[in-house]
Each structure stands twice: as C-alpha cells, then as structure tokens.
Amino acid sequence: MTKRYTKQSQNRQTRLEQQIQIAETYLKQWRRKESGSGWKFKKSVQVWLLKNAYYKSRLSKKGFNRFLKYIAALRGKAARTTISQLDVLRSRYSLAADTNDSNATALLLSADGGNQDKPKKVIDRIDQVLPVLTKITAAQDAKLRLQD
C-alpha cells in the first residue's frame, strides 16, 4: 500500500512538472507568435493556465508576466468565467491568510493543490489578473451596448 501511494504521488508530481513545462513553453511561443514560433492555440493549456497561474510553484515569475500579457488578449466567455472563479479563490486564500491555525489553512487550500504557496503571494497574483480581466469584460460590454 505504501509503495503504491508513493508511486502514485511520484506520477502525479511528474505529470505536474510536465504540465508546467508545457505551459511555460506555450507562453514563450505565444509571445513570439508573430515571428513564426509555431504557436497554436491549445484550449487545454489555456484552461490549465487559467487555473494554475496564481501559484508560484506552478508558474515562474517570468511565466506569470507572460501570462498577464496573454490574458489581455483573452476573448469570449473565458474572461467572465475566470473572474468568478478568481473571486472564490481570492476569498478562500484571504480566509487562509487571516487564519492562524495551520491545519485550517491547509484544509482551506488543499482543494486546489496550491497549498505549497503562501496565501498572500497567491492573492497578489490574483490581484494583478483581476483588473486585466475586468477591463476585457468592460470593453466587451461596451461593444455589446453599441450594437444594441
């Protein structure tokens, strides 16, 4: 049983490392897409980024800076959906940051696997993303009003 658990944990860690590498490469290629870097939109990578970019353990500082530029070009429903998800995530991390009980903090953060990251750091990244997404949705709303 212990060997099985260890093997599953190692496999999960290996998959996470692969996903991180794929996401970092995707953002590098996106940044250079005009120069023919071979970038192609991949919904699965975008979804992973929208769920994981807030954790320093999952996206480097450089990768996060690229991500901020990437989401500025986000279109459609993704921006609104992500804002809703980030509001919930921010509330949970704010509660964890305000809690002095390490067990309670671990429980609050275990749902998304981001419990390696300090809550205030995650909140800081969320706070950098929300204005970008809010600006996008405001522009989309204005465009819809003009069409009416």
N, C-alpha and C positions, 0 to 999 in steps of 0.2 A: 504493500500500500504506500509506503513512504517513497519507494523508488518511482512508483507510478506518478505520485504527486510531484516529485522533483522533476521528472521528465516532462510532465505537462507544463510546469512552471517554466522550464527552460525553453520549451517550444513556444509558449506564449511570449516570452522575452525576445526570442529570435524573430518571431513574427512582428512584434512591435518595432524592433530595430530595423527590419526590412521596410516597414511602413514609413518609418521616419526618413529613411534614406530615399525612398520613392518620392515622398512629399518634398523634401529638400531639393531633389533633382528637378521635380516638376516646376517648382517656383523659379529655380535658376533658368530653366529652359523658357518659361513664360516671360521672364524678364528680357530674354534675348530673342523673342519670337520674330521680331521684325528682321533680324539678321539670318533667318532661316535655321534656327536651332533645332527644328524638328518637333517643336512643341505642338501637342494636340490636346484639346480639352478632354479631360477624363473626369466624369462625374464622381466616380468612386474616390478619387484623390481629393476632389473639391469637398466632398462630404467629410472625408477624414480630416482635412484641414479645418473645416468649419467647426468640427467637434473637438479638435486637439490643439489648435494653435495657441491656446491660452496657457499651456503648460510648458515651462522652460525645459522640463525633462523630455519633451516631445518635439519641440521646435526651437532651434537655436535663435539667438538674438538676431543674427543676420537673416535667418529664415523668417522670423517674425516681421522684420522690417519689409522684406519682400512680400509677405502675406498682406500687410497693410496696403501696399500698392495694388496687389492682386484684387483684394475685395473692393477697392474703389471702383473697379470695373464690373462688379457683380451686377447682374440683371435679374429681373423677374422676381419670383416668389421667394427665392433663397434669402434675400436681404431681410424681408419681414419675418420669415420663419426663424432666422438666426437671431434677430433682435429678441424675439420671445424667449428663445432658449437661453440666450445670454442673461436676460433679466432673472430667470430662475437660477442659473448658475451663479450669478453675482450675489443673489440673496443667500444662497447656501454657503458660499465662501465668506460672505460678510459675517454670517452667523458663526461660522467656524473660527474666523479671526477674532471674534469677540468672546469666544468660549475659552475658558482657562483649563478645561478638562480635556486632556489629550485623547482619552478614549472616545469622548463625544465628538471631538474634532475628526478623529479617524473614521468614525461611523458616518458622519456627515459627508465626508469626502470620498468614501470608498465606492460609492455608486458609479463614479466616472473614472475610477482608477488614477485620478490625478493627485492622490494623497502624498506623493513624493514632493510636491511643490508647496511652497509656503502660500497660505491663503492670500496674503497681501500682494504677493507677486502676481498671482492669477488675477486678482481684482484689478491690478494696474494694467495688465494686458487687455482685459475686458473693457476697461475704461478708455483704452486707446482705440478699440474696434467700434464700440457703440456709436460715437459721433460720425464715423465714416459711413456706417450703415444707415444711420438716421438721415444723413444728408442725401443718400441714394433714394431712400423711400420718400423723402420730401420732394425730391425732383420728380420722381415717378408720379406722385400725387398731383403735383402742379401740371404735369403734362396731361394727365387724365382730365383735370378740370378744364384745361384749354380745349380739349377735344369735345367736351360736352357742349 
